[in-house]
């Protein structure tokens, strides 16, 4: 399964699932679906948490209202996930620096 499969067919996946994908994220990145974020340590370091399926479903709904093509939906979803990942990384870095 690829990120394209997940993003373009979100209703075929449980809404409480978590999506992990091979970094760097592209439409062709291999994706894994987990029902819990607790078992993520079983993946090799190439996989990173992409998004919660509820977020993907919400984005799909928003893009549907905007009548966007599949390619644009895919690009915007990956862009959103990257922004979330970068923000989380910055927050973790700030917390570590505060502890020093």
C-alpha positions in Angstrom: 0.0 0.0 0.0 1.3 3.5 -0.8 0.4 6.9 0.6 -1.6 7.5 -2.6 -3.7 4.5 -1.8 -4.4 5.7 1.7 -5.0 9.4 0.9 -7.2 8.7 -2.2 -9.2 5.9 -0.6 -9.5 7.1 3.0 -12.9 5.5 3.6 -11.5 2.0 3.1 -9.4 2.3 6.3 -10.5 2.3 9.9 -10.9 6.0 11.1 -9.0 5.2 14.3 -5.9 4.0 12.5 -2.5 5.6 12.4 -0.6 5.8 9.1 3.2 5.3 9.0 5.1 5.8 5.8 8.7 5.6 4.5 10.5 8.9 4.7 10.8 11.1 2.7 7.1 11.1 2.0 6.0 11.0 -1.6 2.8 9.6 -3.2 4.7 6.4 -3.9 6.0 5.9 -0.3 5.1 2.6 1.2 2.5 3.0 4.0 1.6 0.8 6.9 -1.6 1.1 8.9 -1.7 0.5 12.6 -4.7 0.6 15.0 -2.4 1.8 17.8 0.5 4.2 17.9 2.0 2.2 20.7 3.5 -0.5 18.5 5.4 1.9 16.3 8.8 0.7 17.5 8.4 -2.4 15.5 9.1 -0.4 12.3 12.5 0.3 11.0 13.7 3.9 11.1 12.6 4.5 7.5 9.0 4.7 8.7 7.6 7.7 10.4 4.2 8.6 11.7 2.4 10.3 8.7 -1.0 11.2 10.1 -3.9 10.0 12.1 -6.6 8.6 9.8 -9.1 11.0 11.3 -7.0 13.9 10.0 -6.8 12.3 6.5 -10.6 11.9 6.4 -11.1 15.5 7.4 -8.6 16.7 4.8 -10.3 14.6 2.2 -13.6 16.2 3.1 -12.2 19.7 2.9 -10.6 18.9 -0.5 -13.8 17.5 -1.8 -15.6 20.7 -1.1 -12.8 22.6 -2.9 -13.2 20.2 -5.9 -9.5 19.5 -6.1 -7.9 16.9 -8.4 -6.3 13.8 -6.9 -2.8 15.0 -7.5 -3.4 18.3 -5.6 -5.1 16.5 -2.8 -2.1 14.2 -2.4 0.4 17.1 -2.5 -1.6 19.1 0.1 -2.0 16.1 2.4 1.8 15.4 2.3 2.5 19.1 2.8 0.2 19.2 5.8 1.9 16.1 7.3 5.3 17.5 6.8 4.3 20.7 8.6 3.0 18.7 11.5 6.1 16.7 11.7 8.4 19.7 11.6 6.3 21.5 14.2 6.5 18.4 16.5 10.3 18.2 15.9 10.7 21.9 16.8 8.7 21.4 20.0 10.8 18.4 21.0 14.0 20.3 20.4 12.7 23.3 22.5 11.8 21.0 25.4 15.2 19.3 25.3 17.0 22.7 25.3 14.9 23.9 28.2 16.1 20.8 30.2 19.7 21.7 29.6 
